[in-house]
Amino acid sequence: RKHSAKAKLVKIDSHAAAEAKAIKELKTQLTAVWSGANLRRGTTAIHVVDAESGEALYSVHEGEPLNPASNVKLISTGTVLATLGPDWRYQTRVLGAEPSASGDVPSGLYLYGNFDPTLGPGAMVKLAQSLHDRGVRTVSGDIVLSDEQSRDVIATGRTRITVVGNAPGKAAKIQVWPETDLVSVHSKKVRSRKRGRSRVRLKRKVEERDGLPDILHLTLQGTIRKGHKRVLYAKVPDRTQFTANVFKKALEQTGIVVSGSTRIASFDEFNAEASRAGHLPWPLAVHESADIASLVARVNKRSLNHLADRLVMSAAQSVHGGPLSMSSAVDLMKKWLVGIGVDADAVVLDTGSGLSYRTRLSTKQIVKVLRYAGGYSTVSENPSTDTFRGSLAISGIDGTLRRRFKNKDVSLHRSMHGKTGTLTSVIALSGFLAREDGRTICFSIVTNGHKKHHKQTVRLEHEHLVAKIDTFLDKSEVSSTIQYQASSSITDAANTSLADMKASPLPSVEQEVAESELGEPEVAPAAKIKVKPSATDASTCGTRRPPAAL
């Protein structure tokens, strides 16, 4: 027994010695990158911990309040999942009286939504088809939408014009989506050519009409090469009238005759009118968005600013009621932070997307958010950990990390799951690296204050830092005092999320364009970037302060 106990102690000591050696080497390597000339141009904060135990492996400026840009989405999506749950969906309903035996709906139809930020023209077509399948053939009344801004409308509020080159000398083919009477396209001046560069210009003019919806006149000019395609978008003057007209047009295309027109009124007014006519409006058709789990994945993987803000505002509305409000959303985010052990008074938040120069968070706070949302903290129970982990972008595979870590010197032995952040003079990268046995490293890296033209260099240095952490996982030993649960690893969660995303419907093209306008830019591979060798002198690193808030 004494011999067995002694052997066990020797084994534990060898594990501890190997771990200590690996940590020491990690610190040396990270310091070499952190103190180099490429990160010395600004302030860089780093916090690296063992996700399971919370033990700090490397920290520098970890308590410094910096701007993490889109890393704020880690907080907003964590708040949304905790408030609404991964299965919650937006619903847009069509309300009206029960159809008669002949298929007539008296008193018109009311389109009643709940601020769905993904609602597109395709949803109008599906709602119209659902009504037709229900037996509706005529609508004796108007198509009515709310006077409450953004509640019932198509999210993008734009029309898509696709121009396709025809035979040389002939007029180009024009396709307009969605079909509506409120957009008029004049395209006779677009001619097809055999070769050369395609140049198509779009001019817009709004025709104002007293008592009637305005009409958007679009004129296309230019030339387009045979077989070439150009896609243009034009914003409509009134999203509510546009949505109502698109829905009316969809009804007519499915064979439902609408005797009235389109108008704007509150639901109370519509309900009162129907009641006086002896009818009771109730749901005749319902459209549901993708579930919150899928929407959160879109936010974190592709860093969609507009969708991030709308989701957290919807979560706040579900708690407090009233109209959508960013201030209520920020209050809810701070309340969630307090619940996971973060001092809300020590952070500065004013959006759910991070699209702000006033945001201030430390890398230590970001790591605390990641550990809780990812299921590695014991602060309180979190039933949405798998959903959150699966929502993160995967290095070299998808989202804003799809084209990252492509260089040979920063290639990883395992996938990194994380969130990027980009603003002028702001670069951030936070996430997880997991080993097959379940051991996971959680980290956050934020750089502020560098020049705009140095952002690719800073990104590559962040990748070097992550590559060093990846190497540490290869060399470190698994402590016998910690039991890592491989079954709940980040990789399993990511695979589950990818399968769910494949099964869920993809957003419309118009929605993708509208959301991507405010998302982080696609990052090109860093292979063409020449990075100066990092120095090991840390004496002058990180002394530069972040830029003043704009």
C-alpha positions in Angstrom: 0.0 0.0 0.0 2.8 2.4 0.9 4.5 1.6 -2.5 1.2 2.2 -4.3 0.6 5.5 -2.5 4.1 6.6 -3.2 3.8 5.8 -6.9 0.5 7.7 -7.1 2.1 10.8 -5.5 5.0 10.6 -8.0 2.5 10.4 -10.8 0.6 13.4 -9.5 3.8 15.3 -9.1 4.9 14.5 -12.6 1.5 15.8 -13.9 1.9 19.0 -11.9 5.5 19.5 -13.1 4.6 19.0 -16.7 1.6 21.4 -16.4 3.8 24.0 -14.7 6.4 23.7 -17.4 3.7 24.1 -20.2 2.2 27.1 -18.5 5.6 28.8 -18.1 6.4 28.2 -21.8 2.9 29.6 -22.7 3.6 32.8 -20.7 6.9 33.2 -22.4 5.5 32.7 -25.9 2.4 35.0 -25.3 4.6 37.7 -23.8 6.9 37.6 -26.9 3.9 38.3 -29.2 2.3 40.8 -26.9 5.4 42.8 -26.4 6.3 42.9 -30.1 6.3 46.0 -32.3 3.1 44.9 -34.0 0.9 45.2 -30.9 2.9 48.0 -29.4 1.1 50.5 -31.6 -2.0 50.3 -29.3 -3.2 48.8 -26.0 -3.7 45.1 -26.0 -5.4 43.2 -23.1 -5.3 39.4 -22.8 -6.9 37.1 -20.4 -6.5 33.3 -20.7 -8.0 30.8 -18.3 -8.8 27.1 -17.9 -12.5 27.2 -18.7 -13.5 24.4 -16.2 -11.6 25.6 -13.2 -11.3 29.3 -14.0 -7.6 29.2 -13.2 -5.8 32.1 -14.9 -3.0 30.9 -17.2 -2.0 34.3 -18.6 -3.2 37.8 -18.0 -2.1 41.3 -19.1 -4.2 44.5 -18.7 -7.1 42.0 -18.0 -8.9 44.6 -15.9 -8.4 47.5 -18.3 -11.8 48.8 -19.7 -11.4 48.7 -23.5 -13.8 48.8 -26.5 -14.4 45.1 -27.6 -16.6 46.1 -30.5 -18.8 43.1 -31.5 -17.8 41.0 -28.5 -20.7 42.9 -26.9 -22.9 40.4 -28.9 -21.7 37.7 -26.4 -23.6 39.6 -23.7 -26.7 40.4 -25.8 -27.1 36.9 -27.1 -26.6 35.4 -23.7 -29.3 37.8 -22.4 -31.7 36.8 -25.2 -31.2 33.1 -24.6 -31.7 33.5 -20.9 -34.8 35.6 -21.3 -36.6 34.1 -24.3 -35.2 30.6 -24.5 -33.8 28.9 -27.6 -37.2 27.7 -28.9 -39.0 31.1 -28.9 -40.1 32.5 -32.3 -41.5 35.7 -33.7 -45.1 35.3 -34.9 -46.9 37.4 -37.6 -50.6 36.7 -37.7 -53.4 37.5 -40.2 -56.6 38.4 -38.3 -60.1 38.4 -39.7 -63.6 37.0 -39.4 -64.1 33.3 -40.0 -64.6 32.7 -43.8 -68.2 32.1 -45.0 -69.2 28.9 -46.8 -68.4 30.7 -50.1 -64.9 31.6 -48.8 -65.6 35.3 -48.1 -63.9 37.1 -45.2 -66.0 40.2 -44.3 -64.6 43.4 -42.8 -61.1 42.9 -44.3 -57.8 41.4 -42.9 -55.4 42.7 -40.3 -51.7 41.9 -40.5 -50.5 41.7 -36.8 -46.9 41.1 -36.1 -44.5 41.4 -33.2 -41.5 43.3 -34.6 -40.0 40.3 -36.5 -36.6 41.5 -37.8 -36.4 38.7 -40.3 -39.9 39.1 -41.9 -39.5 39.2 -45.7 -41.7 39.2 -48.8 -41.6 35.4 -48.8 -43.6 35.4 -45.6 -46.3 37.4 -47.3 -46.6 34.7 -50.0 -46.7 31.9 -47.4 -49.5 33.7 -45.4 -51.5 34.2 -48.6 -51.1 30.6 -49.5 -52.2 29.5 -46.0 -55.4 31.6 -46.3 -56.1 30.1 -49.7 -55.6 26.6 -48.2 -58.0 27.5 -45.5 -60.7 28.2 -48.1 -60.5 32.0 -48.4 -61.5 33.1 -51.9 -62.6 36.8 -51.4 -61.9 39.5 -48.9 -64.7 42.1 -48.6 -62.8 44.9 -47.1 -59.3 46.4 -46.8 -55.9 45.0 -46.0 -55.0 46.8 -42.7 -51.6 47.3 -41.0 -50.7 48.8 -37.6 -49.7 52.5 -37.2 -47.1 51.2 -34.7 -43.7 51.6 -36.4 -41.9 48.4 -37.4 -44.3 46.0 -35.7 -45.9 44.4 -38.8 -43.6 45.4 -41.7 -41.2 43.7 -44.0 -37.9 44.1 -42.2 -35.8 45.3 -45.2 -38.2 47.8 -46.7 -36.6 47.6 -50.1 -37.1 46.1 -53.5 -34.6 44.0 -55.4 -33.9 44.6 -59.1 -32.0 41.9 -61.0 -30.5 42.9 -64.3 -29.4 40.0 -66.7 -27.5 40.6 -69.9 -29.3 39.5 -73.1 -28.1 39.1 -76.7 -25.9 42.0 -77.8 -27.9 45.1 -78.8 -31.1 43.9 -77.1 -32.6 45.2 -73.9 -31.5 43.5 -70.7 -33.8 41.2 -68.8 -35.2 42.8 -65.6 -36.7 41.0 -62.6 -38.3 42.9 -59.7 -38.9 41.3 -56.3 -41.3 41.5 -54.6 -44.1 42.3 -56.9 -45.8 45.5 -55.9 -47.9 48.4 -57.4 -45.8 50.9 -55.4 -42.6 50.4 -57.4 -42.3 51.2 -61.1 -39.2 50.2 -63.0 -38.2 51.8 -66.3 -35.3 49.8 -67.9 -35.4 50.5 -71.7 -32.0 52.3 -71.4 -30.1 49.2 -70.3 -28.6 47.5 -73.3 -26.7 44.3 -73.6 -23.2 44.1 -75.1 -21.0 41.2 -76.2 -18.0 42.2 -74.1 -16.7 44.9 -71.8 -17.4 46.0 -68.3 -21.0 46.1 -67.1 -22.2 49.5 -65.8 -25.7 49.8 -64.6 -26.9 52.9 -62.7 -30.1 53.3 -60.8 -32.0 56.6 -60.4 -35.0 57.0 -58.1 -37.8 59.4 -57.9 -40.7 59.4 -55.4 -44.2 60.4 -56.7 -46.2 61.8 -53.8 -50.0 61.3 -54.0 -52.5 63.0 -51.8 -54.5 60.4 -49.8 -52.7 57.5 -51.6 -49.4 55.7 -51.0 -46.4 57.2 -52.7 -45.0 55.4 -55.8 -41.2 54.9 -56.2 -40.1 55.3 -59.9 -36.8 53.7 -60.7 -34.9 54.3 -63.9 -32.1 51.9 -65.0 -29.4 53.1 -67.3 -26.2 51.7 -68.7 -24.8 48.5 -70.4 -24.4 44.9 -69.2 -22.4 42.1 -70.7 -24.3 39.1 -72.2 -25.0 36.5 -69.5 -23.8 38.8 -66.7 -26.0 39.6 -63.7 -26.2 42.7 -61.5 -28.4 42.9 -58.4 -29.5 46.4 -57.2 -31.6 47.5 -54.2 -33.8 50.5 -53.7 -35.3 51.6 -50.4 -39.1 52.2 -50.5 -40.5 55.5 -49.1 -43.0 53.8 -46.7 -42.4 50.3 -45.3 -45.9 49.9 -43.9 -47.7 50.8 -47.1 -45.1 48.7 -49.0 -45.8 45.6 -46.8 -49.5 46.1 -47.1 -49.3 46.3 -50.9 -47.0 43.3 -51.2 -49.4 41.2 -49.0 -52.4 42.3 -51.1 -50.5 41.4 -54.3 -49.6 38.0 -52.9 -53.3 37.4 -52.0 -54.3 38.2 -55.6 -51.7 36.0 -57.1 -53.0 33.0 -55.1 -56.5 33.6 -56.4 -57.9 35.6 -53.5 -59.9 38.7 -54.7 -59.6 41.7 -52.4 -62.4 44.2 -52.9 -60.9 47.0 -50.8 -57.6 48.8 -50.7 -54.7 49.1 -48.1 -54.7 51.4 -45.1 -53.1 52.1 -41.8 -55.1 51.8 -38.5 -54.6 50.5 -35.0 -55.9 47.1 -34.1 -58.4 48.6 -31.7 -59.9 50.6 -34.5 -60.1 47.5 -36.8 -61.6 45.4 -34.0 -64.2 48.1 -33.3 -65.2 48.3 -37.0 -65.5 44.5 -37.2 -67.5 44.3 -34.0 -70.0 46.9 -35.2 -70.5 44.7 -38.3 -71.1 41.7 -36.1 -67.7 40.0 -36.8 -65.0 38.8 -34.4 -61.4 39.0 -35.8 -59.3 36.0 -34.9 -56.2 34.3 -36.3 -56.7 32.9 -39.8 -53.0 32.3 -40.7 -49.7 32.5 -38.8 -46.1 32.9 -39.9 -43.3 32.0 -37.5 -39.7 33.0 -37.8 -36.7 30.7 -37.3 -36.2 29.9 -33.6 -34.1 32.1 -31.3 -31.3 29.5 -31.4 -30.9 29.9 -35.1 -31.2 33.7 -35.0 -28.5 33.9 -32.2 -26.3 31.7 -34.4 -26.7 34.2 -37.3 -25.8 37.0 -34.9 -22.7 35.5 -33.5 -21.4 33.7 -36.5 -21.9 36.5 -39.0 -21.8 39.4 -36.5 -25.1 41.0 -37.7 -25.5 44.3 -35.9 -29.1 45.0 -36.8 -30.3 41.6 -35.8 -28.4 41.7 -32.5 -30.0 44.9 -31.5 -33.5 43.8 -32.4 -33.2 40.5 -30.6 -32.2 42.0 -27.3 -34.8 44.8 -27.6 -37.5 42.1 -28.2 -36.2 40.3 -25.1 -36.6 43.5 -23.1 -40.0 44.1 -24.5 -41.1 40.6 -23.4 -40.1 41.5 -19.9 -41.2 45.2 -19.6 -43.8 45.6 -22.4 -44.2 48.8 -24.4 -42.4 49.7 -27.6 -38.9 48.5 -28.6 -36.3 50.3 -26.6 -32.6 50.1 -26.6 -32.4 51.6 -23.1 -34.6 48.8 -21.8 -32.4 46.3 -23.6 -29.2 47.7 -22.1 -30.9 47.5 -18.6 -31.7 43.9 -19.2 -28.2 43.1 -20.4 -26.8 44.7 -17.2 -29.2 42.7 -15.1 -28.0 39.5 -16.8 -24.4 40.5 -16.1 -25.1 41.1 -12.4 -26.7 37.6 -12.3 -23.5 36.0 -13.5 -21.3 37.9 -11.1 -20.1 40.9 -13.3 -20.2 44.3 -11.7 -22.6 46.2 -14.1 -21.4 49.6 -12.8 -17.9 48.7 -14.1 -19.1 48.3 -17.8 -20.3 50.8 -20.4 -22.9 49.5 -22.8 -25.3 51.4 -25.1 -26.1 48.8 -27.8 -26.6 45.1 -28.2 -24.4 44.9 -31.2 -21.2 46.7 -30.0 -21.5 49.2 -32.9 -20.4 52.1 -30.6 -17.2 53.9 -29.6 -18.5 54.4 -26.1 -18.5 50.7 -25.1 -16.1 49.7 -22.3 -15.4 46.1 -21.1 -12.4 44.3 -19.8 -11.1 41.0 -21.1 -11.6 39.6 -17.6 -15.3 40.4 -17.8 -15.6 39.0 -21.3 -14.1 35.7 -20.2 -16.5 35.6 -17.3 -19.4 36.0 -19.8 -18.0 33.3 -22.0 -17.5 30.8 -19.1 -21.0 31.3 -17.8 -22.8 31.3 -21.2 -20.6 28.4 -22.4 -21.5 26.3 -19.3 -18.2 26.4 -17.5 -19.2 28.5 -14.5 -21.0 27.4 -11.4 -22.5 30.8 -10.7 -26.0 29.6 -11.6 -27.7 27.0 -13.8 -27.7 27.9 -17.5 -29.9 25.6 -19.7 -28.8 27.3 -23.0 -25.1 26.5 -22.9 -25.1 24.1 -25.9 -27.0 26.7 -28.0 -24.6 29.5 -27.1 -21.5 27.5 -27.8 -22.9 26.3 -31.1 -23.7 29.9 -32.1 -20.0 30.9 -32.2 -18.1 31.1 -35.4 -15.7 28.2 -36.1 -12.2 29.0 -37.4 -11.7 28.2 -41.0 -15.2 27.0 -41.4 -18.0 29.6 -41.0 -18.9 33.1 -40.0 -16.4 35.9 -39.5 -13.7 33.2 -38.8 -14.3 31.4 -42.1 -11.1 32.9 -43.7 -9.0 33.2 -40.6 -6.1 31.0 -39.4 -5.2 30.1 -42.9 -1.5 30.9 -42.7 0.8 28.0 -42.0 2.3 29.6 -39.0 -1.0 30.2 -37.3 -2.8 27.0 -38.3 -4.5 25.3 -35.4 -4.6 21.6 -34.5 -8.2 22.0 -33.4 -11.1 24.3 -34.3 -11.4 27.6 -32.4 -15.0 28.7 -31.5 -15.2 32.4 -30.9 -16.4 35.9 -31.6 -14.6 38.6 -33.5 -14.9 42.4 -33.1 -13.9 45.2 -35.5 -14.2 48.9 -35.4 -11.8 51.7 -36.4 -8.9 51.2 -34.0 -10.6 48.2 -32.4 -9.8 44.5 -33.0 -11.1 41.8 -30.7 -11.1 38.0 -30.6 -12.6 35.9 -27.8 -13.6 32.3 -27.5 -12.7 28.7 -26.7 -10.2 26.1 -27.7 -11.1 22.5 -26.7 -9.1 19.3 -26.6 -10.5 15.9 -27.4 -10.5 14.9 -23.7 -12.7 17.8 -22.9 -10.1 20.3 -21.5 -11.1 23.7 -22.7 -9.2 27.1 -22.7 -11.2 30.3 -22.6 -9.6 33.5 -23.7 -10.2 37.1 -24.7 -7.9 39.4 -26.7 -8.7 43.1 -27.3 -6.6 45.7 -29.0 -7.5 49.4 -29.0 -5.7 52.5 -30.4 -3.8 51.1 -33.5 -4.0 52.9 -36.8 -6.7 51.9 -39.2 -4.2 50.6 -41.8 -2.6 48.3 -39.2 -5.8 46.3 -38.5 -4.8 43.3 -40.6 -1.5 43.1 -38.9 -3.2 43.2 -35.5 -5.6 40.5 -36.5 -2.7 38.3 -37.5 -1.0 38.9 -34.2 -4.2 37.8 -32.4 -4.1 34.7 -34.5 -0.5 34.1 -33.4 -1.6 34.4 -29.8 -4.4 31.9 -30.3 -1.9 29.5 -32.0 0.3 29.6 -29.0 -2.6 28.7 -26.8 -3.4 25.9 -29.2 0.2 24.6 -28.8 -0.1 24.8 -25.1 -3.1 22.4 -25.2 -0.9 19.9 -27.0 1.8 20.1 -24.4 -0.1 20.4 -21.2 -1.1 17.5 -19.0 -4.5 16.7 -17.8 -4.5 17.2 -14.0 -5.8 14.1 -12.1 -7.8 16.5 -9.8 -10.0 17.8 -12.7 -12.5 15.7 -14.6 -13.2 17.1 -18.0 -16.5 16.2 -19.6 -15.7 15.4 -23.2 -19.4 14.7 -23.9 -20.2 18.4 -23.3 -17.3 19.8 -25.2 -17.5 22.8 -27.4 -17.0 20.7 -30.5 -20.1 18.6 -29.8 -22.2 21.7 -29.3 -20.9 23.2 -32.5 -21.7 20.1 -34.5 -25.2 20.1 -33.1 -25.6 23.8 -34.0 -24.4 23.2 -37.6 -26.9 20.4 -38.1 -29.7 22.6 -36.7 -28.7 25.5 -39.0 -28.8 23.2 -42.0 -32.3 22.0 -41.1 -33.6 25.6 -40.5 -34.8 27.8 -43.4 -32.2 30.2 -44.7 -33.0 34.0 -44.7 -34.1 35.7 -47.9 -31.6 37.5 -50.1 -33.1 40.9 -49.2 -32.7 40.1 -45.5 -29.2 38.9 -45.9 -28.2 42.1 -47.6 -30.0 44.4 -45.1 -28.4 42.6 -42.1 -24.9 42.3 -43.6 -24.7 46.1 -44.2 -24.1 46.6 -40.6 -22.3 43.4 -39.9 -18.5 43.0 -39.6 -16.7 43.0 -43.0 -15.5 39.7 -44.4 -11.9 39.3 -43.4 -9.5 38.2 -46.1 -6.8 35.6 -45.3 -3.7 37.1 -43.8 -1.3 35.3 -46.1 -0.4 38.5 -48.0 0.4 40.5 -44.9 4.0 41.0 -44.0 4.4 41.1 -40.2 7.5 42.3 -38.6 9.1 39.8 -36.2 7.9 40.3 -32.6 10.4 41.6 -30.1 10.7 40.3 -26.5 11.0 43.6 -24.8 7.8 44.1 -22.9 8.8 47.4 -21.2 7.1 49.7 -23.6 4.1 47.5 -24.7 0.5 48.5 -24.1 1.2 52.0 -22.8 -0.9 53.7 -25.5 -4.4 54.5 -24.4 -7.5 53.6 -26.4 -9.0 56.3 -28.6 -11.4 58.8 -27.1 -15.1 58.0 -27.5 -16.6 59.5 -30.7 
